Amino acid sequence: MTPSPTAAPTPAPANLMSGDAYRESLRGYHPKVYVDGREVASVADEPALRPGVNALAFTYDFALDSKYAPIALATQASRNLVVPRMLHVNESAGDLLNKLEAVRVLCQETGCAQRYLAHDALNGLAQVTAHIDDATGSTEHRARFQAYLAHVQDNDLSLGIAMTDAKGDRSKKPHQQANADTYVHIVERSAKGIVISGTKAIVTGAPYMHEFLVMPSRNMGPDDADFAVCCAVRVDAPGITIVSRPAGRPGEKLEHGDALFSRKYGQATAVVLFDQVFVPWERVFYAGDWAHSQVLTYSYATHHRHSCIAARAGFGDLLIGAGALMCEANGLDPATKHNLREPMVELITITEGFFACGVAASVYATVDPHSGTFMPDPVFSNIGKLLLATKIYDMHRLAHEVSGGLIVALPGPDEDHNPATAAKLSEVLQASPDIPYEKRIQTARFIEDLTASYQGGWYSTISLHGGGSPAAMKQEIWRNYPVGSKVELVERLLERGVLHDDNRAITQNRQPGRCCETGCTTPGQPVMVPLPQTGQAHKATE
């Protein structure tokens, strides 16, 4: 008699923090932070950073909300532990679909919930440490990463990704810079660890993170070995200084209702200065492994561009909803007004078009042979990111087109409380008899906040350059797209009888099957799982 298979043990739940617990945890850190030229005493209690802290706090409460569990949580099989999706290393194509859905929901609520960068970096680190060990016959890099992953998951940490260096003269490589501190680099090695110095720019959410993951921002050569460093440090490690912008638009006309969205949610970006910062070896994932820097930059960029697709889809949802509300408040119906329906459909098409690329990148994910983790398809990931990066300005334009000029011509919120003008304004600026004046102007100011303010400019620029410039995406699309297969297809149809030549440049990039090198092998089994009280289906894995 064949014995019954032993049932797998039920995964243990992770130690998840609430949003309030996250805020309190920040009070246990004491980073050196400057905002607007002044030093911040307590990040958790600093008004200029409050929208960023709020956005991160929402990601913690999101993970505790049972109705979002299929997308907000994941089981890390290697540890048999349920962890937050944003700290999960992908084990299937379904994981990538779930991450895509989770990021979209998070950004519907917050505009930009920075924490998904941690997911992208952890997945990149899983791959590069495995690649190094397989190349050297070692196990130490994997072991350090696994220990760090457990530390991050067990403590439910928020990680700031310190990747983009200041770079100095862009025409020169790191070792050629007149000032070596334009790149983070190793200045000392010892039996205990390394000492690093240098500058990381554009670190999103830096002040209100728990730790930084320091990663190289470009491929390296042998002369750049000291700059090929990847490690983890606490945000308050001695020698770290954070010079930050405010998060969102805190305090702008708070008492009168202006900046309704970005006074509550936003993200700070910061320059992080490293001055003789000591990092123990157990926190160093690699040091001097210049030949493998390209593995991390490629992996992280692909994961991050995949996440950016979902983030801007969530932002697109805000514009679609606000644009429709503004049409209604203006007394017009896009269903009957061609001049409104056309731009609304275009806005929908742009948003769902690049999101569809993210879905395709998930479905056609491939297994990294070294780490066993799943990578989104690079062509679809980069096309989706390129579309959102270049179409973000069209998204703003379309929202403006359907909303009318009131979003910038409307008198300021102080006039809502001016006894000399308020009554007359509310009388003449009401459009639809069914929509009160207050709701009309509230919607107009919401769209102004998202598209025609400092914060709107931030969304545009971060969409264009976050995760790499459009030129970087185009390079990856061309490098990964199977142009060779298309060339050989046409030559076959022309009956030229040309044999495949691996040395022929234009036909080197070929692809027998979208899923894998040998044909169609489905990498994961995603299924649709509807979530209660939401407007769309979400994906999960069996």
Beta strands, then each sheet from edge to edge (+ up, - down):
strand 1: 12-13
strand 2: 32-35
strand 3: 38-39
strand 4: 73-76
strand 5: 81-84
strand 6: 159-162
strand 7: 185-189
strand 8: 193-204
strand 9: 211-214
strand 10: 229-234
strand 11: 240-244
strand 12: 269-280
strand 13: 284-287
strand 14: 366-367
strand 15: 374-375
strand 16: 526-530
strand 17: 537-541
sheet 1: 1+ 5+ 4-
sheet 2: 3+ 2- 11- 12+ 8- 7+
sheet 3: 6+ 9+ 10- 13+
sheet 4: 14+ 15-
sheet 5: 16+ 17-
end
